[in-house]
Amino acid sequence: MLKQYLQFKLSQKLSPQQIQLMKLIQLPTQAFEQRLKQELEENPALESGKDKTEDFEDSFENQEDFNDSDSINAEDINVDEYLSDDEIPEYRMQANNYSADDEDKSIPYASGTSFTQHLKTQLNTFRLNDEESQIANFLVGSVDESGYIRRSLSDIMDDLAFTQNVYTTEEKIEEVLGIVQQLDPAGVAARDLQECLSIQLHRRTQNPNVELALNIIDKAFEQFTKKHYKKLLQKFDISEIQLKDAILEIERLNPKPGGSFSGNTRIVEHVVPDFTIKIVDGELELTLNGRNAPELHVSREYNNMLKGYKESKDKSKSQKDAVLFIKQKLDAAKWFIEAIRQRQQTLFITMSAIMHYQKEYFLTGDERKLKPMILKDIADEIEMDVSTVSRVANSKYVDTPYGTKLIKEFFSESMKNDQGEDVSTREIKKILETVIEDEDKRKPLTDEKLAGMLKEKGYPIARRTVAKYREQLDIPVARLRKQI
């Protein structure tokens, strides 16, 4: 049995304009410039540069004009002429919308040959028969960005048979691999770190230190990686000074030979700070990157079209269709200009609140001065939603006297010290980092001892918490920090 009934329900939905504003706020400077360029190209009623935006709202006071049913001869007015100037919009002939002293907005691209092509070019210096050449080229194609071949010889042999119609043996592939491993940079085409370091040491000018380093890599690699120095001293019957010199030779090697190739055709990512904080006469001064504040205005030409339509006595259907299009573009242009203004205001207000919240840090640069701060703290301060603050913090950078920082790095949770005061976890991490830097590297501090030292400094945290912070700082365990 079907029943009909009424139900009242309140719901909150974001308008398309609000959604677009949120997307604009999230964009960092370079992405914002691309979005701005796209909008200028798509909407001829929007122009960049200095101009006074005329008020065109009065053009729509009499909306009934658009619904006028009087029959008018459309041939009386040439609509093409009415919109003819749009073929070459004025904005295409205008200069960039920020001053010459701003940073270059172009993203540089690396030029030159690829890493793979660089290796293949070197193969031409070797005398190889057809089979060897096919295997060598296949091996070069299997080298990853770090410079390693991460696949087994049996897998490579199968692939050669299936994809290249080359039937060979693992022994032959290993023989050709020896040739490929002679290519530059040294260590390329190694199958693991041990082989990579060994190849590089074989290329070095031989002396007692290099020979000892080679023996350590080839015959005691596991003890070396685990820093069992006493076992190494006993195994090779050497002094600590000799071992130290050999380890120094190993530390000079490149564990990722592919990363050193300058011809990698990869986009070079440049961070463009969205804000700048300076200290002027002992006070903090915040500025928004000028490229985030373009000068935009509604097209005067499109505005005049509406006025011409309003003043004309006879209005054809073609004119009405054209003027509806113009109105749509003008509305979009006006909205976009307003969205840009709101974006600037939101960015500045949010960063200003963060700057004042962390005033002690920005004045001193001491990370121990960073106060505990979460998104809600700033959202409550500026009376905006947490999601808005998150959009600003996650993708924006600020240029400070102490370097360019990602804004979200200033946010951290709080812990209580032995005085019952809230302190930032960033402060504890900085102190932990300092303690580890100052430790005796011959006898590195365990996590248990680190926890004890932090407790003495007034930060009662557990050993497992120390281990978590240490891992977040990319600091290895005590055994791997040991030095001779």
N, C-alpha and C positions, 0 to 999 in steps of 0.2 A: 504494500500500500504506500503510495507516494504522498508526501506531505510538503506543503510549502510554508516557509516561515521566514521572518525577517531577523537579521542579526546585525547588531551595530558593533563595529570593531575599530579601534584606533590603531593605526600603523604609521611608522615613520619611514619615509623613503627619501633618498637623496635625489635631487634634481640632476639632469644631465650637466648643468652648469657647475653644480657643486662637485660632481665627480671629476669633471675636467679640471677644476681648480685644484683638487687634491693631487691629480696627476702632475700638474704643473709644479706644485710645491715640492714634489718628490724629486724632480729633475735637477741634477747638478748643472753647473754653468754651461759646460760644453753641450750636453744633451738639450738644455733649454734653448741654446742658440739654434740648434738644428730644428727644434719644434717651432721656434719663431720664424725661421726661414721658410719652413713648410707652410705656415699659416699665411705669410705674406704672398707666397706663390699661389695659394689656393683661393685667397680672397682679395680680389682687386680693389675692394672698397677699403682695405686696410693699407696704410702707407707708413713708412718709417721716415724719421727726420723731424725737424722742428716745424710745427704749424699749429695754428689754433683750431681746435676741433669745433666746428660750428654746430649749433643746436639744431638737430633735424627732427626733433620730436613733434614740432608743430606741423610737420608735413603730414602727420597721420591723425590730425585732430578729427578730420571728417572721414572716418572709416567707411561711411556709406558710399563714398565715391567709388570704392572698389566693387560695389554691388549694384552700381547703376545699370539699369536694364535698357536705357535709351539706345536705339540703334544708331550707330555712328559709322560712317564709311572709314574703314581702316586704311584705305589707300591715301587718305589726306595727310597722314603722318608717316614718314619713313623711319621705322623703328631701328633699322640698321644704322642710320646716321645718328640716331639718338644715343646709341651705345658704341659708336665707331671708335672712339678714342681708347676703348678697352683693349684693342689689338696689341698695343705696346704700352702696358701700364707704366706709369711714371716711376713706380718703385724699382723697376728693373734698371733704371738709369741713375739711381741714387747710390751714394757711397754707403759704406758700412755705418751702422747706427751707434758706433762708439768712437771715441777720439783716438788719434794716432798714437798716443802714449800708452794706451792699453796694450796688454800682451797679445801676441799673435794667436789667433783662434784656430789656425789650421793644425791638423794632426799630422805629424811627420810620419812618413812610411820608410822603412828600411829598404834600400835598393841593393841590387846585385843578384848573384846567383844563389840558389837554394843550397842548403847543406848537402843534400843528396847529389846535386849536380856538381858541387865542388869536389866531392869524393870521386864521382864518375870521371871527371876531367883528369884526375890524377892517374886513373887506371890506364890512360893512353900512354903513359911512360913505361909500362911493363909489356914484355913480349908474352902474349897469351894466345893460345889456340882458340878455336871457336867454342869448344866446350868450356874451357876455363873462363873465357870472357863472359859467357852466359851465366856461369855460376857466380863469378865475381860481381857482375851487375845485380844479380838477384840478392847476393849478400849485402851489397851496398844499399839496396832498396829496403832491406830488413833492419837497417840501423835506425834506432829511434832518436828522438830529439836530444837525449842525454849522451848519445854516442855509443850505445850498447846494442848488441844483438841478444834479445831476451828469449830466443827460441832454441830448442834443441836441434842438433844436426839431423836427427831422424825426421823431425817435422819438416825441416828445410828440404831434405832429400825427397820426401813425399810430394811437397809442393812443386818442386822442380819437375817431377815426373808428370804431375797432373796439369799444371798450368803452363809450363815451358816445354814440355815434351822432351826433357833432358833426363836420361836415365844414368845415374852415377852412383857412387858409393859414399859412405860417410867419410872414409879415409881421403877420398879425392876432395870432398868439400872442405875437410880440415886443412888439407894442403893449400887450397886456394884461399881459405880464411887467413892462413899465415901471410899471404901476399897482401890481402886487404888490410890486415893489421899493421902493415908498413906505411899506410897512408897517414897524412897529417889531418887533424892534430893527433899527436901521440896518444895512444891508448884507445883510439877509435876501433869499433867492431869487437871489443872485448865482450865476453859472455857474463862476466861478473866483476865485482870490484877488485878482487884479488888479481885476476888476469889483467885488468886495466892498469893497476899500479905496477905490476910486474913488467908489462910492455913499456911503460914510461921509464922505469929504472934501467931496463936494458938499453934504452936509447941515450941515457945520461953518460957523460964521461966517467969512466970507471976509476974509482979511488976507494980506499978502505971503508969509508963511510957508506958509499953507494953499494959496495959489495955486501956489507953487513946488512944494509936495508933490504937488499934483494934476497938474502938468505932468510931474513925475518918474514918477508912477504911470502916467499915460496915454501918455506918449511915450518913456519910457526905463526901462520896468519891468525888462527883462532886465539892463541895466547896474546897476540898483539892487540886484536880488537877488544878483548876483555881486560886489557891492561894488566896482565899478570907479569909484571916486570921482573919479579924475583925468579920466576921460571925461565924467562928469557936470559937473564944474567947467568943462570946455571947452565942452560942448554948450550949457549954459545961461548961460555967461559970468558966473559968480557967484563969491563968495568962499567960503572954507572955513566961515566963521561962518554965512553964509546957508544953506549946504548942511546944516550941523549942525542948525540950527533947523528946517529942513524935515524932516529925518530924524526929529527929535524928535516932530514932529506925526504922522508916519506910525507911529511906535512906540506912540503913544497909542491907535491904532485897535484894533479887536477882530477878529482874523482868523477867529474862529468865533462869529458872532453868535448862533447857536442855543444855544450853551453857556451864554449869560448869562441865558437865560430861567428865572426862579425857579419857574415852575409846572410844570416837568418832572415828570411822575408816575413817578418812578423811586425804587427802594428806596435809602435812604441807608445806606450800609454803614459800620458802626462797628466799629472794632477793639477787642476786649476783651482786655487782656493776661492771659495765662494764669499768668504769674509776675511777681513784683516783686522787684527787687534794690535794697537801700538800703545806704548806708554809715553804719554806727553805730560811733562811736569808732575810726574808721580801719579797721574790718573790714567785710567784705561780709556782708550778711544776706539770705538768700533765703526768700521765702514763696510758697506756691502759692495762687492765687486761691481764696477760700473757696467759690465756686460750683462748683469742681471736687471738693469734698469734702462731698457731701450726707450727711445723717444718714438712713440707711435701716435698716429692721428687718423681720423676718419677722412676718406678721400673727399676733397672739396668738390671735385668734379661730379662724383656720384650724388653728393648732397644737392648740387645745383640741378641735377636731373629731376630729383623729387620736386624741387621748387617749381621747375618748369612744368611738370605735370600738374601740379596743384593750380597753377595760374592759367593753364589752358582751359578753354571753355568746352571744347569737344574732346571726348576721351574715347578712343577706339578700344576694342578688346585686346588688340596687340599691345597697345600702350599699357593697358591694365596688367597684362601678363608680364611685361617688361618691368613695370614699376614694382610689382610684387617681388620679382627677383631682386631688384635693387634694394628694396626694403629688407629682404632677408639677409643680403650681404652686409648692409649697414648695421643691422641688429647684431649680426655675428661679430662684426668689427668692433662695435661699441662694447659688447660683452667681453671680447678678448682683451681689449685695453683695460677694462675694469678688473679682469682676472689677473692681469700682469701687475696691476697696482696692488691688489690684495696679496698677491704672492710676495712682492717686495716687502710689504708691511708685515706679513706673517714671518718671513725669514728674519727680518731685522728684530722684531719683538722677541722671537724665540731665542735668537743668539744673544741678544742683549741680556735676557734673563739668565741664560747659562753663564755669561761672562761675569755678571754681578754675583751669582751664586758661588762661583769659583774664583772670586776676586783675588784671594791670597795666592792661589796658584799662578794666575796670569801676571801678578806683580813680581813673583819670585822665580817661577819656573821649577820650583821644587815639587815633585810629584807627591811628596809626603804631605803637602798642604792641600791636596785634593779632598774635598769634603764628600761624604756619602751623598749620592744624588741619583734618583731614579726618575723615569719619565714623568711619573705622576707629580713629583715635586715641581717641575717646570710647568706642567699642564695646569696645575692649581694656581701657580704664580701668574700666568698670562691668561688664565680663564679660557683655555682652549682644550680640545680633546686630546687624550694621550696619543691617539693615532696620528694627529697632526704633528706633534712634537717628534714622534718616531720617524715620520717621513723626512723631517728636517735633519734629524741626527744621523740617520743611517747612510745618507748619500752625500753629505756636504763636508767640505774641508775648511779649516780656518788657518790663516797664516798668522803665527804668533812670533814674538821675539825669540822663541825657543824651537822654531821649526814649524812645518805644516802638519797639522794634526786632523785626524778624522774626529768629528764632533762626538760620535758615540763613545769614544774612548774616555770622555770626561764623566761618563755615567758609571757608577759602581754601587754595589750593595754595601751595607754597613755591618760592622761587628762591634761588640762592646769590648773596651780594654779593661784593665784591672781597676780603673777608676770609675767604671760604669758609663764612660762616655762613648758615643757612637763614633767610630773611625771607619774610614773607607778601606775596602779590601785592596784597593790600588795602593794605599799607603803601606799596608802589611806586605804586599808583594814587593814593593820597592825596597823595604827594609830587608826582606828575605834575600833579594838580589844583591844588596850591598854586603850582607853577611857572607854570602857564598863567594863574592868577589874577593873579600878580605881573608878567606880561610887559607890554611896551610895546604897547598895543593899536593904535598907529599902525604898528608893525612886528611883527606876531605871529610867534612862533617856529614854524618848520617842524618836521615830525616828526624830520628829521635832526638839527636843532639841539637838540630836546628830548632825543633819545637821547644826544647829547653831554653835555648838562647832567646827565642822570641818571648817566652814567658818571663824571662828575667827583664826584658825590655818593656814589659807591661802588656803583652799581647798573648793571653792564655788560649792558644789554639792547639788542637789535637795533631798527632803525627800524621794521620791520614789527610788532614786539611793542608798540612805543609806539603805533603806529596802531591796533592791536587794543584796547589799554587805553583809548585816547582815545575810540574808538567806544563801548566799553562804558560810559564815563562820559557819553555823549551830548554830547560836545564836538566842534564842527565843525572842519573843516580850517582852517589858518592864514588863508587868503584870506577865509573867511567870518567870522573873528573880528576882522577889521580894522575899526577905528573912526577917525573923524577927530579 
